[in-house]
């Protein structure tokens, strides 16, 4: 029986395997990215190599401009479908279980390790044990001004789990908003926007102006992969809106090539400003401001381009097509889809732990980097396979369905 407060459950849409592949690509790329920060000259990573290079941040910048924004956009796409099936209350409860539980568990159980290794790496005279360090990590205070990162401390941090903090916050903000939304009016507005985007080439690029403005004037935050934390809310909402009408998917496929070229050109144009400014993320000079604007616009273009280029749906194929018979490829996509969050949670403590030992070697940067990436990647995948997915308790703690 359907009540008036919750919508009837809609049939699940056909799974888009390219989105699962993108999410996995981003998470695997983060192992390469965070390993590279060990050798970056201008980054305050937990463990630093004695020999560093400025080339790391130049190369890594191209991943920063699209990777995390794309995760938020894909999360917004999934949120739309989840809300249709579960309703606002069910969606909020599901998000608290799938995101809130691993956030609390990993923050308390895994995140102290990188901070402890930071102290040991920076000071050869620091000999406090890991257990002795834990009370210092858990010494916290509330900072409402840092919302949604309300819990702060000298050594406490959510670390790389800032993505989970923001995604959970956005999801819990969306649930009541969706319940109270005047849906018929929104549907009519969305219908007009989708029709205009379909008929007028280039309309899909207009949101780039909003991202350019946020990066230029709200500035950028190094702790959140370069983007301002509230920029990610716009990517999340954009994904939610794009999922509401299948015509947007057609538009993304059609304009993906143009978006890719435009994104690359805008990113390249932003490079000189980031290289020349003393504090490019926060300076108010014309050069730094313009560079941040170009970066923000490039991010939107690339986030539109990548799913569009990888979307291989045949014209006329139903979005609610019957589930095909499982194949090896289908099982692989299913494995990747369920592994994304646990691998994200696991990867950074493992990278830092391996880096703590690798950086003591007398070897060229490329050799140390290659060894670090290989060992960290193998340990991350092995930890997931052997320590996470095998028991119901660990699956629950890492946000996986039983």
C-alpha positions as CSV (number, residue, x, y, z in Angstrom):
1,X,0.0,0.0,0.0
2,X,1.3,3.4,-1.0
3,X,0.9,6.3,1.4
4,X,0.6,10.0,0.5
5,X,3.9,10.9,2.1
6,X,6.2,8.4,0.3
7,X,6.3,7.7,-3.4
8,X,5.6,4.3,-4.9
9,X,8.8,2.4,-5.6
10,X,9.9,2.9,-9.1
11,X,11.5,0.0,-11.1
12,X,15.3,0.2,-10.9
13,X,16.9,1.7,-13.9
14,X,19.3,-0.3,-16.1
15,X,22.7,-0.1,-14.5
16,X,25.2,2.1,-16.3
17,X,28.4,0.1,-16.2
18,X,30.5,3.1,-17.4
19,X,29.6,5.0,-14.1
20,X,30.8,2.0,-12.0
21,X,34.0,2.0,-14.1
22,X,34.5,5.7,-13.6
23,X,34.1,5.5,-9.9
24,X,36.6,2.6,-9.7
25,X,39.0,4.5,-12.0
26,X,38.9,7.5,-9.7
27,X,39.5,5.4,-6.5
28,X,42.5,3.6,-8.1
29,X,43.8,6.9,-9.4
30,X,43.8,8.2,-5.8
31,X,46.4,5.5,-4.9
32,X,48.6,7.0,-7.6
33,X,47.8,10.6,-6.6
34,X,48.4,10.3,-2.9
35,X,51.5,8.3,-3.5
36,X,52.8,11.1,-5.7
37,X,52.2,13.6,-2.9
38,X,55.0,11.9,-1.0
39,X,57.4,13.3,-3.6
40,X,55.7,16.7,-4.2
41,X,57.7,19.8,-3.2
42,X,54.8,22.1,-2.3
43,X,52.4,19.8,-0.5
44,X,52.2,19.0,3.2
45,X,51.5,15.3,3.0
46,X,51.9,13.0,6.0
47,X,55.2,11.5,5.0
48,X,57.6,13.3,2.7
49,X,60.5,12.0,0.7
50,X,63.9,13.7,1.2
51,X,64.1,14.3,-2.5
52,X,61.0,16.0,-4.1
53,X,60.0,17.5,-7.4
54,X,57.6,20.3,-8.5
55,X,56.5,18.2,-11.5
56,X,54.2,16.1,-9.3
57,X,51.6,18.8,-8.7
58,X,51.7,20.0,-12.3
59,X,50.9,16.5,-13.5
60,X,48.4,15.7,-10.7
61,X,46.5,19.0,-11.3
62,X,44.8,17.5,-14.3
63,X,43.3,14.7,-12.2
64,X,42.3,17.1,-9.4
65,X,40.2,19.2,-11.8
66,X,37.8,16.4,-12.7
67,X,38.2,13.3,-10.4
68,X,36.4,14.3,-7.2
69,X,33.8,16.5,-8.9
70,X,32.9,13.5,-11.1
71,X,32.4,11.3,-8.0
72,X,30.0,13.9,-6.6
73,X,28.1,14.2,-9.9
74,X,27.7,10.4,-10.1
75,X,26.6,10.3,-6.5
76,X,23.9,12.9,-7.4
77,X,22.8,10.7,-10.3
78,X,22.4,7.7,-8.0
79,X,20.7,9.8,-5.3
80,X,17.8,10.7,-7.7
81,X,17.1,7.0,-8.5
82,X,17.5,6.1,-4.8
83,X,15.0,8.7,-3.7
84,X,12.5,7.5,-6.3
85,X,12.7,3.9,-4.9
86,X,13.0,4.6,-1.2
87,X,11.4,7.9,-0.5
88,X,13.0,10.6,1.6
89,X,12.9,8.7,4.9
90,X,14.3,5.5,3.4
91,X,16.9,7.3,1.5
92,X,18.2,9.2,4.6
93,X,18.3,5.9,6.6
94,X,20.2,4.1,3.9
95,X,22.7,6.9,3.6
96,X,23.3,7.0,7.4
97,X,24.0,3.2,7.3
98,X,26.1,3.2,4.1
99,X,28.1,6.4,4.7
100,X,27.7,7.2,8.4
101,X,28.8,3.9,9.8
102,X,32.1,3.6,7.7
103,X,32.8,7.3,8.4
104,X,32.7,6.9,12.2
105,X,34.5,3.5,12.1
106,X,37.3,4.6,9.8
107,X,37.8,7.9,11.5
108,X,38.2,6.3,14.9
109,X,40.1,3.1,13.8
110,X,42.1,4.0,10.7
111,X,42.7,7.7,10.6
112,X,45.0,7.9,13.7
113,X,47.7,6.0,11.8
114,X,48.6,8.6,9.2
115,X,48.8,11.3,11.9
116,X,51.0,9.2,14.1
117,X,53.3,8.4,11.2
118,X,53.4,12.1,10.3
119,X,54.8,12.9,13.7
120,X,57.3,10.0,13.6
121,X,58.4,11.0,10.0
122,X,58.9,14.7,10.8
123,X,60.8,14.2,14.1
124,X,63.3,11.4,14.5
125,X,63.2,12.0,18.3
126,X,59.4,11.3,18.5
127,X,59.1,7.9,20.2
128,X,55.6,7.8,21.5
129,X,53.8,4.6,20.9
130,X,50.7,4.3,18.7
131,X,48.6,3.5,21.7
132,X,50.1,6.5,23.5
133,X,49.3,8.7,20.6
134,X,45.6,7.7,20.4
135,X,44.4,10.0,23.3
136,X,45.9,13.0,21.6
137,X,44.1,12.1,18.4
138,X,40.8,11.8,20.2
139,X,41.2,15.1,22.0
140,X,38.5,17.1,20.1
141,X,36.3,20.1,20.2
142,X,33.3,21.4,18.3
143,X,33.8,24.1,15.7
144,X,30.4,25.1,14.2
145,X,32.1,27.6,11.8
146,X,33.8,24.6,10.0
147,X,30.5,23.0,9.1
148,X,30.1,20.2,8.1
149,X,33.5,19.4,9.6
150,X,32.2,20.1,13.1
151,X,34.7,18.0,15.1
152,X,38.2,19.5,15.2
153,X,41.4,18.9,17.2
154,X,45.1,19.4,17.1
155,X,45.7,15.9,15.7
156,X,42.2,14.7,15.0
157,X,41.1,14.7,11.4
158,X,38.6,13.1,9.0
159,X,41.5,13.1,6.5
160,X,40.6,11.6,3.1
161,X,37.2,10.9,4.5
162,X,36.2,14.5,3.8
163,X,34.5,13.1,0.7
164,X,32.3,10.9,2.9
165,X,31.5,13.8,5.3
166,X,30.4,16.0,2.4
167,X,28.4,13.3,0.6
168,X,26.6,12.3,3.7
169,X,25.8,16.0,4.5
170,X,24.5,16.6,1.0
171,X,22.4,13.5,1.1
172,X,20.8,14.4,4.4
173,X,20.2,18.0,3.1
174,X,18.6,16.6,0.0
175,X,16.1,14.2,1.7
176,X,13.8,16.8,3.4
177,X,14.2,19.1,0.4
178,X,13.0,16.4,-1.9
179,X,10.0,15.7,0.4
180,X,8.8,19.3,0.4
181,X,9.6,20.1,-3.2
182,X,6.7,21.3,-5.3
183,X,7.3,18.4,-7.7
184,X,4.9,19.2,-10.5
185,X,6.3,22.7,-10.8
186,X,9.8,21.4,-10.7
187,X,8.9,18.8,-13.3
188,X,7.6,21.5,-15.7
189,X,10.7,23.6,-15.2
190,X,13.0,20.6,-15.8
191,X,11.1,19.6,-18.9
192,X,11.6,23.1,-20.4
193,X,15.3,23.1,-19.5
194,X,15.8,19.6,-20.9
195,X,14.1,20.6,-24.1
196,X,16.2,23.7,-24.5
197,X,19.4,21.8,-23.8
198,X,18.4,19.3,-26.4
199,X,17.6,21.9,-29.1
200,X,20.4,24.4,-28.4
201,X,23.9,23.1,-28.7
202,X,26.2,24.6,-26.0
203,X,23.4,25.1,-23.4
204,X,25.0,22.3,-21.3
205,X,28.1,24.5,-20.8
206,X,26.2,27.3,-19.0
207,X,26.7,25.9,-15.5
208,X,30.5,26.3,-16.1
209,X,29.9,30.0,-15.3
210,X,28.7,29.1,-11.8
211,X,31.7,26.9,-11.0
212,X,34.0,29.6,-12.4
213,X,32.5,32.2,-10.1
214,X,32.8,29.9,-7.0
215,X,36.4,29.1,-7.7
216,X,37.2,32.7,-8.5
217,X,35.5,34.5,-5.6
218,X,34.8,31.8,-2.9
219,X,38.3,30.6,-3.7
220,X,39.7,27.1,-3.4
221,X,40.6,24.8,-0.5
222,X,43.7,22.6,-0.6
223,X,42.3,20.2,2.0
224,X,39.4,19.2,-0.3
225,X,41.3,18.4,-3.5
226,X,41.6,22.0,-4.5
227,X,37.9,22.8,-4.9
228,X,35.9,24.8,-2.4
229,X,33.8,22.4,-0.3
230,X,30.5,23.9,-1.5
231,X,31.5,23.5,-5.1
232,X,30.9,19.8,-4.6
233,X,27.3,20.5,-3.5
234,X,26.7,22.0,-7.0
235,X,28.2,19.0,-8.7
236,X,26.0,16.7,-6.5
237,X,22.9,18.7,-7.3
238,X,23.8,18.8,-11.0
239,X,24.0,15.0,-11.0
240,X,20.6,14.8,-9.3
241,X,19.1,17.2,-11.9
242,X,20.6,15.4,-14.9
243,X,19.2,12.1,-13.7
244,X,15.7,13.4,-13.7
245,X,15.3,13.5,-17.5
246,X,16.8,11.1,-20.0
247,X,17.2,13.9,-22.5
248,X,20.1,15.3,-20.5
249,X,21.9,12.0,-21.1
250,X,21.4,12.4,-24.8
251,X,22.8,16.0,-24.6
252,X,25.9,14.8,-22.7
253,X,26.6,12.2,-25.3
254,X,26.2,14.6,-28.1
255,X,28.3,17.4,-26.7
256,X,31.0,15.2,-25.0
257,X,33.7,15.8,-27.6
258,X,33.3,19.5,-27.5
259,X,33.3,19.5,-23.7
260,X,36.5,17.4,-23.6
261,X,38.4,19.8,-25.9
262,X,37.0,22.9,-24.1
263,X,37.9,21.4,-20.7
264,X,41.5,20.6,-21.7
265,X,42.0,24.1,-23.2
266,X,40.5,25.9,-20.2
267,X,42.7,23.8,-17.8
268,X,45.8,24.6,-19.9
269,X,44.9,28.3,-19.8
270,X,44.7,28.2,-16.0
271,X,48.1,26.7,-15.6
272,X,50.3,29.8,-15.9
273,X,48.4,31.6,-13.2
274,X,48.7,28.7,-10.8
275,X,52.5,28.4,-11.5
276,X,53.2,32.2,-11.1
277,X,51.0,33.2,-8.2
278,X,52.4,32.8,-4.7
279,X,49.1,31.6,-3.3
280,X,46.9,30.8,-6.3
281,X,44.1,29.1,-4.3
282,X,43.4,32.3,-2.2
283,X,45.1,35.3,-3.7
284,X,42.8,38.1,-4.9
285,X,45.1,39.3,-7.7
286,X,43.6,39.4,-11.2
287,X,45.9,36.6,-12.4
288,X,45.0,34.2,-9.5
289,X,41.3,35.0,-9.7
290,X,41.2,34.5,-13.5
291,X,43.1,31.2,-13.2
292,X,40.7,29.9,-10.6
293,X,37.8,30.9,-12.8
294,X,39.3,29.0,-15.7
295,X,39.9,26.0,-13.5
296,X,36.3,25.9,-12.3
297,X,34.9,26.1,-15.9
298,X,37.3,23.4,-17.0
299,X,36.1,21.2,-14.2
300,X,32.5,21.3,-15.3
301,X,33.4,20.7,-19.0
302,X,35.5,17.6,-18.1
303,X,32.9,16.3,-15.7
304,X,30.3,16.5,-18.6
305,X,32.7,15.1,-21.2
306,X,33.9,11.9,-19.5
307,X,30.5,10.2,-18.8
308,X,29.3,11.3,-22.2
309,X,32.3,9.9,-24.0
310,X,32.0,6.6,-22.2
311,X,28.3,6.2,-22.5
312,X,27.7,3.5,-25.1
313,X,23.9,3.2,-24.8
314,X,22.3,2.3,-28.2
315,X,19.7,4.8,-29.4
316,X,16.2,3.7,-28.4
317,X,17.4,1.4,-25.6
318,X,15.1,1.5,-22.6
319,X,16.5,2.9,-19.4
320,X,14.6,0.2,-17.5
321,X,15.6,-2.7,-19.7
322,X,15.4,-6.2,-18.2
323,X,18.4,-7.3,-16.2
324,X,20.6,-9.4,-18.5
325,X,21.9,-12.8,-17.7
326,X,25.0,-12.4,-15.5
327,X,28.3,-12.7,-17.4
328,X,31.9,-12.5,-16.4
329,X,32.0,-8.9,-17.4
330,X,28.7,-8.2,-15.5
331,X,30.1,-9.9,-12.4
332,X,33.3,-7.8,-12.6
333,X,31.2,-4.6,-12.8
334,X,29.2,-5.8,-9.8
335,X,32.4,-6.5,-7.9
336,X,33.8,-3.1,-8.7
337,X,30.6,-1.3,-7.8
338,X,30.5,-2.8,-4.3
339,X,34.3,-2.3,-3.7
340,X,34.5,1.4,-4.4
341,X,33.7,2.8,-0.9
342,X,35.8,0.2,1.0
343,X,38.8,0.8,-1.2
344,X,38.4,4.5,-0.9
345,X,38.3,4.2,2.9
346,X,41.3,1.8,3.0
347,X,43.7,3.3,0.5
348,X,45.2,6.4,2.2
349,X,46.3,4.8,5.5
350,X,47.9,2.1,3.5
351,X,49.7,4.5,1.2
352,X,51.0,6.5,4.2
353,X,52.2,3.3,6.0
354,X,54.0,2.0,3.0
355,X,55.5,5.5,2.2
356,X,56.9,5.6,5.8
357,X,59.2,2.8,4.9
358,X,59.9,3.4,1.2
359,X,61.0,7.0,1.7
360,X,64.0,5.8,3.8
361,X,65.5,4.2,0.7
362,X,68.4,5.6,-1.3
363,X,66.8,5.2,-4.7
364,X,65.6,7.5,-7.5
365,X,62.2,9.1,-7.1
366,X,60.7,7.1,-10.0
367,X,61.8,3.8,-8.4
368,X,60.5,4.7,-5.0
369,X,57.2,5.9,-6.5
370,X,56.7,2.8,-8.6
371,X,57.4,0.5,-5.6
372,X,55.1,2.6,-3.4
373,X,52.2,2.5,-5.9
374,X,52.5,-1.3,-6.5
375,X,52.7,-2.3,-2.8
376,X,50.0,0.1,-1.7
377,X,47.7,-1.0,-4.5
378,X,48.2,-4.7,-3.8
379,X,47.7,-4.2,-0.1
380,X,44.6,-2.1,-0.6
381,X,43.0,-4.7,-2.9
382,X,44.1,-7.6,-0.7
383,X,42.8,-5.9,2.5
384,X,39.4,-5.4,0.8
385,X,39.2,-9.0,-0.4
386,X,40.5,-10.8,2.8
387,X,39.6,-8.4,5.6
388,X,36.4,-6.6,4.5
389,X,34.2,-8.5,2.2
390,X,34.4,-11.9,3.8
391,X,32.3,-11.3,7.0
392,X,29.0,-9.6,7.6
393,X,30.4,-7.4,10.4
394,X,33.2,-6.0,8.3
395,X,30.9,-5.5,5.4
396,X,28.6,-3.5,7.6
397,X,31.5,-1.4,9.1
398,X,32.6,-0.5,5.5
399,X,29.2,0.4,4.2
400,X,28.5,-2.7,2.2
401,X,25.2,-4.5,1.9
402,X,25.2,-7.8,3.7
